[in-house]
Amino acid sequence: MIEKTITLDLPPVSFEIPKTFDDLVSGGPSSLGLSTISSYLSCPEAARLKSLGVRRKGGNKIDENGIWVIKEDPLAYGSYIHALRAIRLVYGQSAAMDAINFYDVDEASKMSARHIFKIYDNLFPLGSDPWEILGVEVEVVSEVAPGIIRTVRYDTVVRAPDGAVFSFECKTSSRGGKSALLQYTPQRFAHSALWNANPNLPKKYGAMRGSIYDLIVKSEVPDIKRLGPEYVSKLQQSRILEYLALPDRIGYPAMSDGAATRLMHTCWGRYSCPYTNGCFENAWGDYEITQ
């Protein structure tokens, strides 16, 4: 059981710069957030293995010189861009440009990041946005139902001049346009719902109305589009809170070998579960446990 305390206040705006690229990608999703809940509802056993740090051997793309090759790894590349963006917001443009070379990643990814953050500085110079930054890479803990705790991690929380609060998110995509954000709709619902479900935060900072996005298009010549605000209704917030509470309201039995429930409808398909060989071939020698 993960022990969490309801958030009373946001910490001062800050960001602890990861010391290595391993540290940078090791954060993972918020411990009791939408991604974790969705993983559990898809397959409790896969979620359990993931939480233990089980992964297929050779999962990281590291070359013979110890360099992370992340250009074709969307999750690692996205984590890289997110960290650089957080550094830029807290410490400035020069610090972000310096950090690009700090991590041992492939040169193609560094070059892409240089282009992106030069464009960032041209389109949206620091200090030119109309809002106040309340938090960067900050986690909030809320109660979604009596006795049921959930968490959410925001890329950025900002407050507009009229007092409305927004989740200000950065997304990387191979294509532009609002359609690229469609997959993040439940996340948008959760961001507003979990903020507003915590009575301390709306009272002190204002109610969260929705999300604003910086969409980074990873084309050969990168582009950045600012989209939104995308507003979230009270009905949408109530629906996502019901969803987030489901694991505490559903009783999944343990399997005969002591594993958590295996939901086989998620085992095979276009995005096959990485644990299928372990569960159905007992090929656990193909896996390792990471920190």
N, C-alpha and C positions, 0 to 999 in steps of 0.2 A: 504494500500500500504506500503510495506517495503522499507524504504529508505536506500540505500547502496551507499558507495563511492568507486570508483575504487581503488584497492590496488596500492599504489605507491612503497611500500617496505615491506619486511618481518620484523616482530618484532624480537628483540633478542631471541635466543633460550631459552625457558622457559616453564613451565607447572604449572598452579595453581592447587594444590592438592585438590580434593573435600573433604569437611569437613565431609560429611556423605554419606552413600550409596544412599540416596534419591537424593543428589546433583549429585552424580556420574552418575546416570541413567537418570537425567532430561535434559541432554544436547540435545538429539535428533539429527536428521540429520541437515545438513547445510540448512539455512533458505530458500534459493532459489536454492538449489542444485538438483542433478539428482533424488534423492529419493523423494523430495518434488514435483518436476515436474512430475515424473512418477505417484505418488499418485494422483495428480490433473487430469492427463490425463486418469487414470483408472476410477476415479469417483470424480468430483469436490465437491460433497456434503460430501463424506467420508473424503476428504482432508480438507475441512472446519471444520468439527467436530473434526478431529484430531488436527488441529492447535489451536482450542479452548481448548484443554485439556480434551475433552470428552472421557470417557472410561467406560467399563462395571465395575460395582462394584465388588470388590474382585479380581481384575485383578492381583494385586501383590501377590506373594506367600510368606506371612509373617506368621511365626508360633506364638504360644501363648506367646512366650518370646520376640517378636519383632524382631526376626532374619529373614533376607531374605533367603529363600530357593531357590537358583539360579542354582543348579546343573542341573536341567531339564528345565531351562528357557534360551534358547540360546541367546536371546537379552541381558538379564541382565548379564549372564555369560561373553558374549563377551565384554560388556562395562567394566566389572571388569578387564578382562585381558588387555584391551586396556589402561585403566588408570594405571595399574601396569607397563605395558611396557613403557608408557610415563614417569612415575616416574623413572624407571630404566635408561632410556636414558638421562634424565636431571640431576638426583641426585645420580645415582649409584645403583649397585646391592644391597647393604645393605639396602638402603632406600626402594627399592621395596620389599625386604623380610620383612622388618618391617611393610610396609603398608598392607601386606596380612592379618595381624591380627588386623589392625586398624578398618576395616569395619565389621559391624554386619551381616555377612553372615554365612551360614551353614558350619559346620566343613568339610564336604566332599568337598565343593568347595575350601576351604582354603587349604586342603591337595593337591588337584589337582593343585592349583596355585603354591604351594611350589615345587612340582615336575617339573612343567613347567619351572619355573624360575631358578631352579638348572640346568636343561638341557640347558636352554638358556645360562647360564654363562659358561657351559662346552663347548658347541659347538661354541658360538659366544661371546667370552669375550669382554667386552667394550674396545674400542680402537683398536681392531684387524681388523675391517672392513676398506676397502681402501678408503672409501668416507668421505666427510665432511658433517656434519649435518647442514642444513640450517634452519630447522623449525620442531617443534614437535606439533602435534595437532593444526595446523595453518590454518586459513581460508583465502581464496583469493576471491576477488570480481573482475569480468571481464565483459566486454560488448561483448555479443555473436552476436549481430546485432545492428544497430543504435538504441539507446534508450532502448535496452533490456538488463537488468542486470541479471547475474546469479552468484552463489557462489559455492565454493567447499572447503571442509575441508579435509586436508591431515593428515594421521597418522604421517608421517614423510616425509620431503623433503630432498634429499641428492644430493650431487654433486660428480661425479666420478673424478678421476685424469685427465681424458682427457677433462673435462669441461662439459660433458653431465649431465643433471639433470634428476633425477628419482623420482617418487612417491614411497616411501618405505612403504608398507602396511602390516598390521598384520591381518590375518584371522584365525578364529577358525572353525574347521570342525570335524565331526565324522569320516571322511575318508580322506585318503591322496591322493596324485597324482594331476597332472595338471587339471584333470577333475573336481576337487572340486572348481577350480577357474573359471570355465566356466561362472557361474552366474554373476561374477564380470566383465565380458567383457565390458558392456556399461560404468561401472564406470571407467575402465582403459582408455577408449576413452576420457571420460569427464575430467579425471585428467590432461591428456596432453593437451587437446584442450583448457580448460579454462586457464591453465597457459600460453600457447603460444598465446592465444587471447588477453592477457594483454601485451601491448608493453613494459611496465616498467620492467617486470620480466625477460623475455629472454635477454633484453638489459643488465641488471645488473648481473644476475646470470647464464644465459645460457638457451638454449631451453630445454624443457622437452621432453625426447625421449620415455618414457614408464614407466613401473612399475616393481618393484621388490617386492617379497612377502616372508614373513615368515608365513608359514602355520602350525598352531598348531593343531595337531591331538589329539582330546580328547578321546583317547582310555584309557583303564585301566592303561596302562603304556604309558603316553603321549610321543609324538614325535614332533620334529620341523623340517620342511623341508624348505630350502631356494630355491625359484623358480624364474626364470627369469635371466636377464631382458626380459620382454615381451614388444616388441616395438609397437608403434602406428604410423600408416602412416598418411600422410596429408589428404588422402581421408577419412579415419576413423574419423579424427578430424572434417572435414567439415560436415560429416553425423550427428555426435552427436551434433554439434552446431545448425544444422537445427532442430533437435528434441527438444533441450532445449528451442528454441525460440517459439515452437508451441503454448503454452498457450496465448501468446500475439497476435497470429495470428488467433486464433480460437474463435469464438463468441458463448459461451454456454449461453442459456437463463435461467432465473430464473424459478423455479417451481411455481405452483399456490399458495403454502403455504409460498412462500418467500425463500425456501431453494435453495441452488445451484443445478445445474443440477444433477439428479440421473442417472447414467449409469447402467442399471439393469443387463448387462451381467457380472458384477463383484460381484453381490450380493450373489450368491450361487455357491457352488463347493467345491473342496478339501480344499481350503483356503478361507472359507466364510468370508464376510465382518463382522466386529464386530458390525456394526450399523444396521444390517438388521432388528432386532426386533424393534428398535426405529423407523425406516423409515416405516415399513410395518405393525406393530402392535401398534404403538404409545406407546410402552412400555418404555418411557423415565425414568420411576422410577427405571429401572434396571441399570441406568447410573449415573455417577458422573463427576464433573469437577475438574481436578487436577490443581495444580499451573502451 
